[in-house]
Amino acid sequence: MASDPKNPSTKWYFNDWDGDNNLKACSLAAQGLWMRMLCIAARSPEPGVVQIGDQPLKHPDGLAPLALAVGRPLEEIVPLIDELLRFGVADRDRSGRLKNRRMVR
């Protein structure tokens, strides 16, 4: 059965989430933001790339749409994304777009 692009789904392995030591090293706030980013990436036109509509979210610039989407100020989410990148949880492609390596694979 094909996945519905308007309501994507996937198998969720709790051990993958709970067993990720890099994710565990991140603050609870960063972990929560990452979950929200995964939801956005799952609905992206290019699955795995954190993109809202046709607007890819690039770091360090281009995060305002994400701040609006999660309802938090840009000044709050930028350090959390830095944390996710520093611990190797999130990734960026060559153009700076935020992505989840596993979803892109």
C-alpha positions in Angstrom: 0.0 0.0 0.0 1.4 3.4 -1.0 1.9 6.1 1.5 -0.5 9.0 1.3 1.5 12.2 0.7 -1.1 14.2 2.6 -1.0 12.0 5.6 2.5 10.3 5.6 3.2 7.4 7.9 6.2 5.2 8.7 7.2 2.4 11.0 8.4 4.0 14.2 11.1 2.1 16.1 11.1 3.3 19.7 14.5 1.8 20.3 16.0 3.9 17.5 14.7 7.0 19.2 15.5 6.0 22.7 18.8 4.3 21.8 20.3 7.3 19.9 23.0 8.5 22.3 23.6 11.6 20.2 19.9 12.5 20.6 20.1 11.7 24.3 23.0 14.2 24.7 20.6 16.9 23.5 18.4 18.9 25.7 14.7 17.9 26.0 13.8 21.1 24.2 16.1 20.2 21.2 14.7 16.7 21.2 11.1 18.1 21.0 12.1 20.4 18.2 13.7 17.5 16.3 10.4 15.6 16.6 8.5 18.6 15.1 11.2 18.8 12.4 10.8 15.1 11.5 7.1 15.7 11.1 7.7 18.5 8.7 10.4 16.5 6.8 7.9 13.6 6.4 5.5 15.9 4.6 8.1 17.7 2.5 8.1 17.5 -1.3 11.5 15.9 -0.9 11.1 13.5 2.0 13.7 13.9 4.7 14.4 17.5 3.9 13.0 20.0 6.4 10.9 22.1 4.1 7.6 23.9 4.4 5.9 24.1 1.0 8.5 25.0 -1.5 10.6 26.8 1.1 13.6 24.7 2.3 14.7 25.6 5.8 18.4 26.5 5.6 20.7 27.1 8.5 21.9 29.6 9.6 19.6 31.8 7.5 16.1 30.8 6.4 14.7 29.5 9.7 11.9 32.0 10.1 9.3 29.6 8.6 10.2 26.9 11.1 9.9 29.3 14.0 6.4 30.2 12.8 5.5 26.5 12.2 6.5 25.5 15.7 5.2 28.7 17.4 8.5 29.6 19.0 10.7 32.6 18.5 13.6 32.4 16.2 16.0 33.3 19.0 14.8 30.1 20.8 15.1 27.6 18.0 18.4 28.6 16.5 20.5 27.5 19.5 18.4 24.2 19.6 19.2 23.6 15.9 22.8 24.3 16.6 22.7 21.7 19.4 21.1 19.1 17.1 23.8 19.8 14.4 26.6 19.7 17.0 25.6 16.3 18.3 25.1 14.9 14.8 21.3 14.4 15.1 20.3 16.8 12.3 22.3 17.2 9.2 22.7 19.8 6.4 23.3 19.3 2.7 25.8 21.3 0.7 23.3 24.2 0.2 22.6 24.4 4.0 19.2 22.7 3.9 18.3 20.9 7.1 17.7 17.2 6.7 17.3 13.8 8.4 19.9 11.4 6.9 17.9 8.3 7.5 14.7 9.7 5.9 16.7 10.9 2.8 18.2 7.4 2.4 
